[in-house]
Amino acid sequence: VADANLGDVDAQLAAADAELLAQQPEAAFARVIDAIKRTAGDDRTALRTRLLELFELFDPAEPYVVAARRKLATALY
């Protein structure tokens, strides 16, 4: 997971999934948000869409979900 190619969107998504399976949602969210900051176009859209899907797996009131949503908004604008 730690060695996932930073420029490979699919690798980053797979690494985020692995982090979720390892019960590290904050790390998974951070990985995808960092990838969003480095990408544009279709890659950025795919990452954003996947992150929103990941958010749906958790209670929206969880502090780490709230924080990740804020970071996503900052990354997008």
C-alpha distances in whole Angstrom, upper triangle without the diagonal:
4,5,5,9,11,14,13,13,12,9,8,10,8,5,8,9,7,8,11,11,11,13,12,13,14,11,10,14,13,10,13,16,15,14,17,19,18,19,23,24,23,19,20,22,19,17,20,21,17,17,21,20,17,20,22,21,22,25,26,27,24,24,20,21,24,22,20,23,24,22,21,25,25,22,24,28
4,6,9,10,13,13,14,14,11,10,12,11,8,10,12,10,10,13,14,13,15,13,15,14,11,11,14,13,10,13,15,14,14,17,18,17,19,23,25,24,20,21,23,21,18,21,22,19,18,22,22,19,22,24,23,23,27,27,28,25,24,21,22,24,22,20,23,24,21,21,25,24,22,24,27
4,6,8,11,11,13,13,9,10,13,11,9,12,14,12,13,16,17,16,18,16,18,18,14,14,17,15,12,14,17,15,14,18,18,17,18,22,24,23,20,20,23,21,18,21,23,20,20,24,24,21,24,27,25,26,29,30,31,28,28,24,25,27,25,22,25,26,23,23,26,26,23,25,28
4,6,9,8,9,9,6,6,9,9,7,10,12,11,12,15,16,16,18,16,17,17,13,12,15,14,10,12,15,13,11,15,16,14,15,19,21,20,16,17,20,17,15,18,20,17,17,21,21,19,22,24,23,24,28,28,30,27,27,23,23,26,24,21,23,25,21,21,24,24,21,22,26
4,5,5,8,9,6,7,11,11,10,12,15,14,15,18,19,19,21,19,19,19,16,15,17,15,11,13,15,13,10,14,15,12,13,17,19,18,14,16,19,17,15,18,20,18,18,22,22,21,23,26,25,27,30,30,32,29,29,25,25,27,25,22,24,25,22,21,24,23,20,22,25
4,6,7,10,8,7,10,12,10,12,15,15,15,18,20,20,21,19,18,18,14,14,15,13,9,10,12,9,7,11,11,9,10,14,16,16,12,13,16,15,13,16,18,16,16,20,21,19,22,25,24,26,28,28,30,27,26,23,23,25,22,19,21,22,19,18,21,20,16,18,21
4,6,9,8,8,11,13,13,14,17,18,18,20,22,23,24,22,21,20,18,16,17,15,12,12,13,11,8,11,11,8,8,12,14,14,10,12,15,14,12,15,18,16,17,20,21,21,23,26,26,27,30,29,31,30,29,25,25,27,24,21,23,23,20,19,21,21,17,18,21
4,6,5,6,9,10,11,12,14,15,17,19,20,21,23,21,20,20,17,15,16,16,12,11,14,12,9,12,13,11,10,13,14,13,9,12,14,12,11,15,16,15,16,19,19,19,22,24,24,26,29,28,31,29,29,25,24,27,25,21,23,24,21,19,22,22,18,19,22
4,5,5,6,9,10,10,12,14,15,17,18,20,21,19,18,18,16,13,14,14,11,9,12,11,7,9,12,10,9,11,12,10,7,9,11,8,7,11,12,11,12,16,16,15,18,20,21,23,26,25,28,26,26,23,21,24,22,19,20,21,19,16,19,20,16,16,20
4,5,5,6,9,10,11,12,14,15,17,18,20,19,18,19,16,13,15,15,12,11,14,14,11,12,15,14,12,14,15,12,9,12,13,10,9,13,13,11,13,16,15,15,18,20,20,22,26,25,28,27,27,23,22,25,24,20,21,24,21,19,22,23,19,19,23
4,5,5,6,9,10,10,12,14,15,16,18,17,17,18,15,12,14,14,11,11,14,13,11,13,16,14,14,16,17,15,12,14,16,13,11,15,16,13,14,18,17,16,19,21,20,23,26,26,29,26,27,23,22,25,24,20,22,24,21,19,23,23,20,21,24
4,5,5,6,9,10,10,12,14,15,17,15,14,14,12,9,11,11,7,7,10,10,7,10,13,12,12,15,16,15,11,12,14,11,9,12,14,11,11,15,15,14,16,19,18,20,23,23,25,23,23,19,19,21,20,17,18,20,17,16,19,20,16,18,21
4,5,5,6,9,10,11,12,14,15,14,13,14,12,9,10,11,8,7,11,11,9,11,14,14,13,15,16,14,11,12,13,10,8,11,11,8,9,12,12,11,14,16,15,17,21,21,24,22,22,18,17,20,19,16,17,20,17,15,19,20,17,18,21
4,5,5,6,9,10,11,12,14,14,13,15,13,10,12,14,10,10,14,14,12,15,18,17,16,19,20,17,14,15,16,13,11,14,14,11,12,15,14,12,16,17,16,19,22,23,25,23,24,20,19,23,22,18,20,23,20,19,22,23,20,21,25
4,5,5,6,9,10,10,12,11,11,13,10,8,11,11,8,9,13,13,11,14,17,16,17,20,21,19,16,16,18,15,12,15,16,13,13,16,15,13,16,18,17,18,22,22,25,22,22,18,18,21,20,17,19,22,19,18,22,22,20,21,25
4,5,5,6,9,10,11,9,8,10,7,4,7,9,6,7,10,11,11,13,15,16,16,19,20,18,15,15,16,13,11,13,13,10,9,13,12,9,12,15,13,15,18,19,21,18,19,15,15,18,17,14,16,18,16,15,19,20,17,19,22
4,5,5,6,9,10,10,9,12,10,7,10,12,10,10,14,15,14,16,19,19,19,21,22,20,17,17,17,14,12,14,14,10,10,13,11,9,12,14,12,14,18,19,21,19,20,16,16,19,19,16,18,21,19,18,21,22,20,21,25
4,5,5,6,9,9,10,12,10,8,12,13,11,12,16,16,16,18,21,21,21,24,25,23,20,20,21,18,15,18,18,14,14,17,15,12,15,17,15,16,20,21,23,20,21,18,18,21,21,18,20,23,21,20,24,25,23,24,28
4,5,5,6,5,7,9,7,5,9,10,9,11,14,14,15,17,19,20,21,24,25,23,20,20,21,18,15,17,18,14,13,16,15,12,14,16,14,14,18,19,20,17,18,14,15,18,17,15,18,20,18,18,22,22,21,23,26
4,5,5,5,5,8,8,6,9,11,11,12,14,16,16,18,20,21,22,24,25,23,21,20,20,18,15,16,16,13,12,14,12,9,11,13,10,11,15,16,18,15,16,13,13,17,16,14,16,19,18,18,21,22,21,22,26
4,5,7,8,12,11,10,13,15,14,15,18,19,19,21,24,24,25,27,28,26,23,23,23,20,18,19,19,15,15,17,15,12,14,15,12,13,17,19,21,18,19,16,16,20,20,18,20,23,22,21,25,26,25,26,30
4,6,8,11,10,10,13,15,14,16,18,19,20,22,24,25,26,28,30,28,25,25,25,23,20,21,21,18,17,19,18,14,16,18,14,15,18,20,21,18,19,16,17,20,20,18,21,23,22,22,26,26,25,27,30
4,6,9,9,9,12,14,14,15,18,19,20,22,24,25,26,28,30,28,25,24,25,23,20,21,21,17,16,18,16,13,14,15,12,12,15,17,18,14,15,13,14,17,17,16,18,21,20,20,24,25,24,26,29
4,6,5,6,9,10,11,13,15,16,17,19,20,22,23,26,28,26,23,22,23,21,18,19,19,16,14,16,16,12,13,15,13,12,15,16,17,14,14,10,12,15,14,13,16,18,17,17,21,22,21,23,26
4,5,5,6,8,10,11,12,14,15,16,18,20,21,24,25,24,21,20,20,18,15,15,16,13,11,13,13,9,9,12,10,9,12,13,14,11,11,8,9,12,12,10,13,15,14,14,18,19,18,20,23
4,5,5,6,9,10,10,12,14,15,17,19,20,23,25,24,21,19,20,19,16,16,17,15,12,14,14,11,11,14,13,11,13,13,14,11,10,6,8,11,9,8,11,13,11,13,16,16,16,18,21
4,5,5,6,9,10,10,12,14,15,17,19,21,24,23,20,18,20,18,15,16,17,15,12,15,16,12,13,16,15,14,17,17,18,15,14,10,11,14,12,10,14,15,13,14,17,17,16,19,21
4,5,5,6,9,10,11,12,15,16,17,19,21,20,17,16,17,15,12,13,14,11,9,12,12,9,11,14,12,13,16,16,17,15,15,11,11,14,13,10,13,15,13,13,16,17,15,17,21
4,5,5,6,9,10,11,12,15,16,18,20,19,16,14,15,14,10,10,12,10,7,10,11,8,9,12,12,12,14,13,15,13,12,9,8,11,10,6,9,11,9,9,13,14,12,14,17
4,6,5,6,8,10,11,13,14,17,20,19,16,14,16,15,12,12,15,13,10,13,14,12,12,16,16,15,17,16,18,15,14,10,11,13,10,7,10,11,9,9,13,13,11,14,16
4,6,5,6,9,10,11,13,16,18,18,14,13,15,14,10,12,14,12,10,13,15,12,14,17,17,17,20,19,21,18,17,13,14,16,14,11,13,15,11,11,15,15,12,15,18
4,5,5,6,9,10,11,13,15,14,11,10,11,10,6,8,10,8,7,10,12,10,12,15,15,16,19,18,20,18,17,14,13,15,14,10,12,13,11,9,13,13,11,12,16
4,5,5,6,9,10,12,15,15,12,10,12,12,8,8,11,10,8,11,13,12,12,16,17,17,19,17,19,17,16,13,12,13,11,8,9,10,7,6,10,10,7,9,12
4,5,5,7,9,12,15,16,13,11,13,13,10,11,14,13,11,14,17,15,16,19,20,20,22,21,22,20,19,15,15,16,14,11,13,13,9,9,12,11,8,11,14
4,5,5,6,10,12,13,9,8,11,11,7,9,12,12,11,14,16,15,16,19,20,21,23,22,24,22,21,18,17,19,17,13,15,15,12,11,14,13,10,11,14
4,5,5,7,10,11,8,5,8,9,6,7,10,11,10,12,15,14,15,18,20,20,23,21,23,22,21,18,16,17,16,12,13,13,11,8,11,11,7,8,11
4,6,8,11,13,11,8,11,13,10,10,14,14,13,15,18,18,18,21,23,23,25,23,24,23,22,19,18,18,16,13,14,14,10,9,11,9,6,7,10
4,7,11,12,10,8,12,13,11,12,15,16,15,18,20,19,20,24,25,25,28,26,28,26,25,22,21,22,20,17,17,17,14,13,15,13,9,11,13
4,7,9,6,5,9,10,9,10,13,14,14,17,19,19,20,23,24,25,28,26,28,27,26,23,22,23,21,18,18,18,15,13,15,14,10,10,13
4,7,6,5,8,10,10,11,13,15,15,17,19,20,21,23,25,27,29,26,29,28,28,25,23,24,22,19,19,19,17,14,15,15,11,10,12
4,6,5,6,9,10,11,12,14,16,17,19,20,21,23,25,27,29,27,30,30,29,27,24,25,24,21,20,21,19,16,16,17,14,12,14
4,5,5,6,9,10,10,12,14,15,16,18,20,21,23,25,28,26,29,29,29,26,24,25,25,21,20,22,20,16,18,19,16,14,16
4,5,5,6,9,10,11,12,14,15,17,18,20,22,24,26,25,28,27,27,24,22,23,23,19,19,20,18,15,17,18,14,13,16
4,5,5,6,9,10,11,12,14,15,17,19,21,22,24,22,25,25,24,21,19,20,20,16,15,17,15,11,13,14,10,9,12
4,5,5,6,9,10,11,12,14,15,17,19,21,23,21,24,24,24,22,19,20,20,17,15,17,16,12,13,15,12,10,13
4,6,5,6,9,10,11,12,14,16,17,20,22,21,24,24,24,21,19,21,21,17,16,18,17,13,15,17,14,13,17
4,5,5,6,9,10,10,12,14,16,18,20,19,22,21,21,18,16,18,17,14,13,16,14,11,13,15,12,11,15
4,5,5,6,9,10,11,13,15,16,18,16,19,19,19,17,14,15,15,12,11,13,12,8,10,12,10,9,13
4,5,5,6,9,10,11,13,15,18,16,20,20,20,18,15,17,17,14,13,15,15,11,13,16,14,12,16
4,5,5,6,9,10,11,14,16,16,19,18,19,17,14,16,17,13,13,16,15,12,15,17,15,14,18
4,5,5,6,9,10,12,14,13,16,15,16,13,10,13,13,9,9,12,12,9,12,14,12,12,16
4,5,5,7,9,11,13,11,14,14,16,14,10,12,13,10,9,12,12,10,12,15,14,13,16
4,5,5,7,10,12,12,15,15,17,15,12,14,16,13,12,16,16,13,15,18,17,16,20
4,5,5,8,11,11,14,13,15,12,10,13,14,11,11,15,14,13,15,18,17,17,20
4,5,6,8,7,10,10,12,10,7,9,11,9,8,12,13,11,13,16,16,16,19
4,5,7,7,11,11,14,13,9,12,14,12,12,15,16,14,16,19,19,19,22
4,7,9,12,11,14,12,10,13,15,13,14,17,18,16,19,22,21,21,24
4,6,8,7,10,10,7,10,13,12,12,16,17,16,18,21,21,21,24
4,5,6,9,10,8,10,13,13,12,15,17,17,18,21,22,22,25
4,6,8,9,6,7,10,10,9,12,14,14,15,18,19,19,21
4,6,8,7,6,10,11,11,13,15,16,17,19,20,21,23
4,6,5,6,9,10,11,13,14,15,17,19,20,21,23
4,5,5,6,9,10,11,12,14,16,17,18,20,22
4,5,5,6,9,10,10,12,14,15,16,18,20
4,5,5,6,9,10,10,12,14,15,16,18
4,6,5,6,9,10,11,13,14,16,17
4,5,5,6,9,10,11,12,14,16
4,5,5,6,9,10,10,12,14
4,5,5,6,9,10,11,12
4,5,5,6,9,10,11
4,5,5,6,9,10
4,5,5,6,9
4,5,5,6
4,5,5
4,6
4
